Amino acid sequence: MRDKQIEDLKDYKYGFSTDIESFKAPKGLNEEVIRFISNIKKEPDWLLQWRLKAFERLKVLKEPDWQKPKYPKIDYQDLYYYSAPKSFKEKPKNLEDLDPKLLETYKKLGIPLQEQKRLNGIAVDAVFDSVSVATTFKDTLTKKGIIFCSISEAIQKHPDLVRKYLGSVIPITDHFFATLNSAVFTDGSFVYIPPNVKCPMELSTYFRINASDTGQFERTLIIADKGSYVSYLEGCTAPMRDENQLHAANVELIALDDAEIKYSTVQNWYPGDKDGKGGIYNFVTKRGLCKGKNSKISWTQVETGSAITWKYPSCILKGDNSIGEFYSIAITNNHQKADTGTKMIHLGKNTKSKIISKGISAGKSDMTYRGLVDISKNASNSTNYTQCDSLLMGNNCGAHTVPYIKNKNSNSSIAHEATTSKISEDQLHYCQQRGLNQEEAVGLIVNGFCKEVLQQLPMEFAVEAQKLVGISLEGSVG
Amino acid sequence: MEQKLKTDFDKFISTSNFSSQEIKLKKEALDNFLKNGFPSRKLENWKFSDINQIIQKNIGELTFYNDYNIKNEINDEIFIKEIEHNKIVIVNGKVEQFSFEYEESDKINLKTLDNFNQNPNDDNSLLSLNNSFSNKIHNILVKKNYSLKKPLIIYQITNEKLSNTNINFQLNFELEENSSIKIINLSDDNSEKNFINNLFNFNLGKNAILKNYKLDRKTNTNIKYDYSSITQKENSISETFIFSSGSDYIKNEVSCNLEGQYSSAFINGIHSLSKNKHHEIRTNTNHLYENTKSYQLIKSVIDDSSKSVYQGKIYVDSKAQKTDGYQLSKAVLLNEQAEFNAKPELEIYADDVKCSHGSASGSLDEDSIFYLMCRGLDKKTAKELLITGFLLDVVEKITDEEIKKLLKNMIGLN
């Protein structure tokens, strides 16, 4: 035992900053484990109690089963809820050890060599690891009073903010996976933008120091105070491998008066192989609360990875004149399955929401758009516009649209449109006549189909995402 | 309730004349219902209309026993005089009169069925309830190449004697190759607080045409569930029109299976609701073969604290290439308390298809009201004119001119 600890300790000098992280919680989900996590993170007592309350609640909750993609039962007692980040010993030594398919994709996306290593957890050389980019970033942010750190750090340094807002959008009494996360979350990001500050840059997990290996139960909390603005990026276009099959993250956004939050996701987790073996279950709860007047929350997502994607980034439009937006591209290929969409809950007066969803299914995959628009009695003069289009490639895949529309206010209007079709022969023929091969032609048409959503992404991201759309559909034509 | 169901069932069986085979099937159906009970919002299809709760709140204790030996009087006054027609008169769930006086008698075959389809749809316990308590099931067969000369009007009457009772009724239609029929289903309710559960089966052969117009306009406090199951072979056409307005609660469910190529199904519906009504239309169109077509148009005008629900699903099997499916639901909310819920759903497994749906809800367009008022109409007339126009759109879809005229008069849309 002691030998093992020493062995673990040896690893720290290669990069980890705290020594506690070498411990591993025993397998299983119980009070002990929760206390262990809380203790190891030196959390205040209120948070431990909060976690325990969530765990109590979890005991009576049932795993939901109404979703379209079914998956084999998960044994929650057979998971590690806390483990130290993988030591470099177990990680691939160099790029040659990796799947050549993955390397090919990197090449196509134009990802620098160092970056490729970083993405796969290969020890990077000192020059690169000095994270000079990130450090300059941090300086600029601190000057503006913006807090951008890991949630563990925030719990230590800004407990009042965390205590006030944590669980205010996704309470511990929520659904199964959200509550599971509340009980056992390990780390994630925390962002606070002070009043009247416009965050000068796109914040990204990518640039957060110590951001790697946040684990499968990630918790993100973003607060935009009065009159502030922030744009946040999650994930990256490069395919990511992960040891954990289940990902149940919680993301909470809070926008106060006149604040705006723009949250963009590019999700490209490992989707499993061609026969549908392996792959990540991405069961994420994302919810934004437009708490103040004239606030705005906008979700943009490009979902190309994961074996099963099951998530509904939502907006609760509580403040008068608040705005919720949802732009989504979901692409499934091979045996991937996705059940995704959004919820727009109108509570305040003059609230507006807009939903643009583009689904593309190819191979033997299955894609569902599921959404809710709920205009309550008091939300007068509210409007919603929903458009969801699906594109099918081949006749082994499925595309489904399941919108729920509830209008309880006579001064409000809801409009919903959905279409399902395939790429027309005429369009393909036209492109091919002009010298594109079939694959290029399909890529071009699909990009046109997705344009409305791609435009919403931050510039540098959009270019990569566009390439990603093409790559995700490779091998699905002809 | 369980005890009540069992005793009422025993009483029903002992006073009726069923074969042992039928009794066996009925018992099975009852067991299935006992197992599941009335559907509640826990079931996806009943999310917006919890019938279990609605029955408990509005009726309370139900009697399931219904005496089919009583002979009910028929008041001739209720018969439609504007058009010549064949009749089926049903009083309190019992068929009192069959009259196909305008037709060639050897072309139509009437008989009662000894066998019925055991609940085809497991999660719908109301069909089990219907199977267990309905009287002898009549089957109407229209023979090959015969088109009925006159429409058939089904009068579904309930009289004052009925209260707090559950009525279960079932009727079968079989249309052989090249045959056609036009049906008007009129409900005439003089009873209060009953739960009426109807099931209609339509089997359409090759090239057959079914036109089915359902009207519920007389104000009453009954709770109704009406299920139409339509199966269609090659080249057949079905047209369903629903006008639902009178009863306190109705759920109209139409399920179409397009099994043959070039078959098509059209479903159009109107909800015209006021006071405290709660109506739902649910359509289920299953495209199971190549080159099939379906079209649904549902419009609701909702006043006071009424609630209108539309659930529509288009399912396209992987075999059903070249499917053309279109669905549109629109609602006008006239009052702050009014509510509209919709769930237009697409489930598609074939790529060469053209499917779309749309749903819109809101208040009457202020600009349009303003326009009409500028031209000298008062606000009330302007609103009425707009609503009439909004609903006429659906009525105009009726393909039979004679019936269209009749229905327009009956509904009061001109």
Interface residues (C-beta under 8 A of the other chain):
Chain A: W66 K377 S390 L392 M393 G394 N395 N396 C397 G398 A399 H400 T401 V402 P403 Y404 I405 K406 N407 K408 N409 S410 N411 S412 S413 I414 A415 H416 E417 A418 T419 T420 S421 K422
Chain B: E44 S318 Q321 A331 L333 L334 N335 E336 Q337 A338 E339 F340 N341 A342 K343 P344 E345 L346 E347 I348 Y349 A350 D351 D352 V353 K354 C355 S356 H357 G358 S359 A360 S361 G362 S363
